Amino acid sequence: MLNKRILLLGGSYAQIVAIKAAKEKGLYVILFDYLPNNPGIEYADEYHNVSTTDKAVVLKLAKKLEIDYIMAYASDPAAPTAAFVSEKMGLPGNSYKSVQILSEKDLFRDFLIQNGFNAPKSVSIKQNENFVDKISCLQFPIIVKPTDSSGSKGVTKLTSFADVEDTVAFAFLHSRNKRIIAEEFIESSGEQLHGDGFVFNGELIFNYLGDHHYNNKINPFVPFSTTWPSMYKEDVMLKIDNELKNFIRLSGYKNGPVNIEVRINDKDEIYIMEIGPRSGGNFVPQIIKYATAFDMVDASLDLVSEAFIYKAPKQKKCAAYYVIHSEYDGELLELSFKKELLPFIKEFHQYNFPGDKVKSFQGANAALGVLLLLFKNNQEMNSIIEEMENKINLKIEKSVLCQ
């Protein structure tokens, strides 16, 4: 791998791990990012101020730089670009079409229906279309969201037509391709399942799914934690595993990590809500590594260099990520942990510090920090997660609006 050149799309804090791993493997790391102050830049060998979603520009420069590989680590917006460039340049990677299906929510829903999977009834809406007419065929409650956003941005639950105009405008505000989707809400019989998987030669060879947790007081669509393993029974998890494997085989997605969300309704019907063509946010690959010893970052880099060898995890431990968050806008005064929490912490990634202005947890980008936690058993894990607010010293001075 010595002297091979890899182009990484995105240099945010969470993407530094991929940059470092690539360097450790002897790769020459070229980084594209439209934000010149992103922290990953200092770790790369070479940086270019380029938007990772501008496929034509990325392709042109990638050819000029004579790259050997391209990867969009933990990035929904950049995943189609990586596939587009790898396809055009004949590099290791996935087809652009397969990544499009996984990246764009309306195409994903269409694919589910066309291939016999359960899917909520939905409609795709373009900016100039009559959204009231299009939504009228759906039964409330309805979820309205951009087709191409991540981090729960632009998502709203509608229970009537009363706020439909503002809801649609909000979704379009967060849509790059100017398409949104409205779909009937699928009520889950338990927690929504969430986790990462890994695909090799068109087969889902690994996945570890846990239970998503939400703060309904702030925004019921922004998860603050996932706990592994799931509380669903083994026979249910086996059915889900088979459904996911079948989907991957049909999708054309050949190699790489996937981020998975699944719901089960009160009729025990499985709904694949999302399979993103990338690793999960909130350091999901890192906590899964602690729990299973499967290194998603290392495997992804070995894939692009065609040196991947799969070793099945021997065990799956109890683990969780927890997003530290605020219920309101304000100024952070204190963020520390009580002694009883410290033995469970494997990593702490802090985004905000005392004196910083913080936002209420309306989206993943409002996180104050992320804890990665490891436990001896489910009982220990659940008791700690349920009491997390009492184990974190979080003080925020609430903003007061001018009258």
C-alpha positions in Angstrom: 0.0 0.0 0.0 3.1 2.2 0.3 2.8 5.5 -1.7 -0.8 4.7 -2.9 -2.9 7.8 -2.9 -6.4 7.8 -1.3 -8.8 10.7 -1.6 -11.0 11.1 1.6 -14.1 13.2 1.3 -14.6 15.2 4.5 -12.4 16.2 7.4 -14.8 16.8 10.3 -13.9 15.7 13.8 -15.6 12.4 13.4 -13.7 11.7 10.2 -10.3 12.1 11.7 -10.2 8.4 12.6 -10.3 7.4 9.0 -7.6 9.9 8.0 -5.3 8.6 10.8 -6.0 5.0 9.9 -5.2 5.6 6.3 -1.9 7.2 7.2 -1.0 4.3 9.5 -1.5 2.0 6.5 1.1 3.9 4.6 -1.3 5.7 2.3 -0.8 9.2 1.0 -4.0 11.0 2.2 -5.6 13.7 0.1 -8.5 15.5 1.7 -11.3 17.4 0.1 -13.5 19.6 2.3 -15.4 22.8 1.7 -14.8 24.0 5.3 -11.2 25.2 5.5 -11.2 25.1 9.3 -12.3 21.5 9.7 -9.9 19.7 12.1 -9.1 16.7 9.8 -7.1 19.0 7.5 -4.1 19.0 9.8 -3.8 15.2 9.7 -3.9 14.9 5.8 -0.9 15.0 3.6 -2.6 17.3 1.1 -5.8 19.4 1.3 -8.1 21.0 -1.3 -10.9 23.3 -0.6 -13.6 21.5 -2.6 -17.2 20.6 -1.9 -17.5 16.9 -1.5 -21.0 16.9 -3.1 -19.8 18.5 -6.4 -19.3 15.3 -8.3 -18.0 17.0 -11.5 -15.3 19.1 -9.7 -14.3 16.2 -7.5 -13.9 13.9 -10.5 -11.9 16.4 -12.5 -9.4 17.0 -9.6 -9.3 13.4 -8.7 -8.1 12.6 -12.2 -5.5 15.3 -12.1 -4.2 14.1 -8.7 -4.0 10.5 -10.0 -5.7 8.9 -7.0 -5.8 5.2 -6.4 -8.8 5.1 -4.1 -11.6 7.3 -2.9 -13.7 7.0 0.3 -16.4 8.9 2.0 -16.2 7.8 5.6 -19.3 8.3 7.7 -20.8 10.8 5.2 -24.2 10.6 3.6 -23.8 13.6 1.3 -20.4 12.5 0.0 -21.2 8.8 -0.5 -22.7 9.2 -4.0 -19.7 11.4 -5.0 -17.3 8.6 -4.0 -19.3 6.1 -6.0 -19.5 8.4 -9.0 -15.8 9.0 -9.1 -14.7 5.4 -8.5 -17.1 4.3 -11.3 -15.8 6.9 -13.8 -12.2 6.2 -12.9 -12.4 2.4 -12.7 -11.4 2.4 -9.0 -12.5 -0.1 -6.3 -15.9 0.9 -5.1 -19.7 0.6 -5.5 -21.8 1.4 -8.5 -23.3 4.9 -8.5 -26.8 3.5 -9.0 -26.6 1.2 -5.9 -25.4 4.1 -3.7 -28.1 6.4 -5.1 -30.7 3.9 -4.1 -29.4 3.8 -0.5 -28.8 7.5 -0.3 -32.0 9.0 -1.6 -35.1 8.2 0.5 -37.7 8.2 -2.3 -35.6 5.9 -4.5 -35.0 3.7 -1.4 -38.8 3.4 -0.8 -39.5 2.7 -4.4 -36.9 -0.1 -4.4 -38.4 -1.7 -1.3 -41.8 -1.8 -2.9 -40.6 -3.1 -6.3 -38.8 -5.9 -4.6 -41.5 -7.1 -2.2 -40.3 -5.6 1.1 -42.6 -3.8 3.5 -42.6 -0.1 3.1 -44.7 2.8 4.4 -47.0 4.4 1.7 -45.2 7.5 0.5 -45.0 10.2 -2.1 -42.0 12.1 -3.5 -42.5 15.8 -3.9 -40.6 18.3 -6.0 -40.4 22.0 -5.1 -42.9 23.3 -7.6 -45.5 20.5 -7.2 -48.8 20.9 -5.3 -47.8 19.2 -2.0 -51.4 19.3 -0.6 -52.7 17.3 -3.5 -49.8 14.8 -3.3 -50.1 14.3 0.5 -53.9 13.8 0.4 -53.5 10.2 -0.6 -51.7 9.4 2.7 -53.2 8.8 6.2 -52.1 10.8 9.1 -49.8 10.8 11.0 -47.3 11.5 8.2 -43.5 12.0 8.3 -42.1 14.7 6.0 -38.4 14.8 5.4 -35.8 15.7 2.8 -34.8 12.8 0.5 -31.1 13.4 0.9 -30.3 14.8 4.4 -28.8 13.1 7.4 -28.7 13.7 11.2 -32.6 14.0 11.3 -32.4 17.4 9.8 -35.6 18.8 8.3 -37.8 16.0 9.7 -41.4 16.7 11.0 -44.3 14.6 12.0 -47.7 15.9 10.7 -51.0 14.9 12.4 -53.2 17.1 10.2 -53.1 19.6 7.3 -52.9 22.5 9.7 -49.1 23.0 9.5 -48.4 21.3 6.2 -47.0 24.5 4.5 -44.4 25.2 7.1 -43.5 21.6 7.4 -42.9 21.2 3.7 -40.9 24.5 3.6 -38.8 23.2 6.5 -38.0 19.9 4.7 -37.1 21.7 1.5 -34.8 24.0 3.4 -32.6 21.0 4.3 -32.8 19.3 0.9 -29.9 19.6 -1.6 -31.6 17.9 -4.5 -34.9 19.8 -3.9 -37.0 16.6 -3.4 -38.7 15.7 -0.2 -40.7 12.6 0.8 -43.9 12.3 2.8 -44.8 8.9 4.2 -47.2 7.3 6.6 -45.8 6.9 10.0 -44.8 3.4 11.1 -45.4 2.9 14.8 -42.8 0.6 16.3 -43.8 -2.1 18.8 -40.5 -1.6 20.6 -37.4 0.6 20.2 -36.3 1.2 16.6 -33.3 -1.0 15.8 -30.1 0.7 14.8 -26.5 -0.2 14.0 -23.8 -0.8 11.4 -23.2 -3.7 9.1 -20.5 -4.6 6.6 -20.9 -5.9 3.0 -18.3 -7.9 1.1 -18.8 -9.2 -2.4 -22.5 -8.3 -2.3 -23.2 -10.2 1.0 -24.0 -8.7 4.4 -21.3 -10.6 6.3 -21.6 -8.6 9.6 -24.1 -6.5 11.5 -24.7 -5.5 15.1 -28.0 -3.9 15.8 -29.1 -2.2 19.0 -32.0 -0.2 20.3 -32.3 3.5 19.4 -33.4 5.9 22.2 -35.0 9.4 21.7 -35.7 12.4 23.9 -39.4 13.1 23.2 -39.2 16.3 25.2 -37.0 18.0 22.6 -37.2 16.2 19.2 -38.6 12.7 19.0 -36.7 12.1 15.7 -33.1 12.8 17.0 -31.6 9.8 18.8 -29.4 10.5 21.8 -28.3 6.9 22.3 -28.1 3.4 20.9 -27.6 0.4 23.2 -26.2 -3.0 22.0 -27.4 -5.7 21.9 -31.1 -5.1 21.2 -33.7 -6.3 23.6 -35.6 -8.0 20.8 -35.5 -11.8 21.0 -33.0 -13.9 19.0 -35.6 -15.3 16.6 -36.8 -11.8 15.7 -33.2 -10.7 15.1 -32.6 -13.7 12.9 -35.6 -12.7 10.7 -34.3 -9.1 10.5 -30.8 -10.4 9.5 -32.3 -12.5 6.7 -34.4 -9.5 5.5 -31.3 -7.3 5.5 -29.2 -9.9 3.6 -31.9 -10.3 1.0 -32.1 -6.5 0.5 -28.3 -6.2 0.1 -28.2 -9.0 -2.5 -30.8 -7.3 -4.6 -29.5 -3.7 -4.2 -26.3 -4.1 -6.1 -24.3 -2.7 -3.3 -21.1 -4.8 -3.3 -18.6 -3.7 -0.7 -18.4 -1.5 2.4 -20.1 -0.3 5.6 -23.8 0.3 5.9 -25.8 2.1 8.6 -29.1 0.4 9.3 -32.4 1.4 10.8 -35.3 -1.1 11.2 -38.8 -1.0 12.8 -41.2 -3.8 13.7 -44.9 -2.9 13.9 -47.5 -4.4 16.2 -48.2 -7.1 13.6 -44.5 -8.2 13.9 -43.9 -7.0 10.3 -40.3 -5.9 9.6 -39.8 -2.5 8.0 -36.3 -1.6 6.8 -36.4 2.2 7.3 -32.9 3.0 6.1 -29.7 1.4 4.9 -27.2 4.2 4.4 -24.1 3.5 2.3 -21.7 4.5 5.0 -20.7 4.0 8.7 -22.9 5.5 11.4 -22.4 8.8 13.1 -21.9 9.3 16.8 -18.8 7.1 16.6 -20.9 3.9 16.0 -17.9 2.1 14.3 -15.8 2.8 17.3 -18.2 1.5 19.9 -19.0 -1.5 17.8 -15.2 -2.2 17.7 -15.2 -2.2 21.5 -18.1 -4.6 21.6 -17.1 -7.0 18.8 -13.5 -6.3 17.9 -14.6 -5.8 14.3 -12.9 -2.7 13.0 -15.2 -1.0 10.5 -12.6 1.7 9.6 -9.8 -0.7 9.0 -12.0 -3.0 7.0 -13.2 -0.2 4.8 -9.6 0.8 4.0 -8.6 -2.8 3.3 -11.6 -3.1 0.9 -10.5 -0.2 -1.3 -6.9 -1.6 -1.4 -8.3 -5.1 -2.1 -6.6 -6.6 1.0 -9.7 -7.3 3.1 -9.9 -10.6 5.0 -13.0 -11.2 7.2 -12.7 -12.6 10.7 -16.1 -13.2 12.4 -16.4 -11.7 15.9 -16.2 -14.3 18.6 -18.4 -12.3 21.0 -20.7 -9.3 21.1 -20.5 -7.3 24.3 -22.9 -4.8 25.8 -22.1 -1.3 24.7 -23.7 2.1 24.0 -23.0 5.6 22.7 -24.7 8.5 24.5 -25.0 12.0 23.1 -24.7 14.7 25.7 -27.3 17.3 24.8 -29.2 20.4 26.0 -33.0 20.8 26.1 -32.7 24.5 25.4 -30.4 27.2 23.8 -27.9 28.8 26.2 -24.3 29.0 27.4 -22.4 26.0 28.6 -21.2 26.5 32.2 -20.1 23.0 33.2 -19.7 19.5 31.6 -18.2 16.8 33.8 -19.0 13.3 35.0 -19.7 11.8 38.4 -17.3 9.2 39.7 -19.7 6.2 39.3 -19.9 6.7 35.5 -16.1 6.8 34.9 -15.5 3.0 34.9 -17.8 2.6 31.9 -16.4 5.3 29.7 -14.1 4.1 26.9 -14.0 7.4 25.0 -15.3 10.9 25.4 -15.5 13.2 22.4 -16.2 16.8 23.5 -17.5 19.3 21.1 -18.4 22.2 23.4 -16.6 23.7 26.3 -17.6 26.1 29.2 -18.3 29.5 27.7 -19.6 28.1 24.4 -23.1 28.9 23.1 -25.1 25.8 22.7 -28.3 24.9 20.9 -31.3 22.7 22.0 -31.0 19.1 20.6 -33.0 19.6 17.4 -30.5 17.8 15.2 -27.4 15.7 15.5 -25.3 18.8 14.9 -26.4 20.2 18.3 -24.6 17.5 20.3 -22.3 18.8 23.0 -20.3 15.6 23.0 -20.5 11.8 22.7 -19.7 9.1 25.2 -18.7 5.6 24.3 -19.5 3.2 27.0 -18.9 -0.5 27.7 -20.8 -2.7 30.2 -20.6 -6.2 31.8 -24.3 -7.0 31.0 -27.6 -5.7 29.9 -28.9 -5.0 33.3 -25.9 -2.8 34.2 -26.2 -1.0 30.8 -29.9 -0.3 31.0 -29.7 1.0 34.6 -26.8 3.4 33.7 -28.4 4.7 30.5 -31.7 5.4 32.3 -29.9 7.5 34.9 -27.4 9.2 32.6 -28.9 12.7 33.3 -28.0 12.2 37.0 -24.5 11.0 36.3 -23.5 14.0 34.2 -22.8 17.4 35.7 -24.3 19.5 32.9 -25.0 23.2 33.7 -26.3 25.5 31.0 -27.4 29.1 31.4 -30.6 29.4 29.5 -30.9 32.1 26.8 -33.4 34.8 27.6 -35.2 36.3 24.5 -35.6 40.0 24.4 -39.1 41.2 25.0 
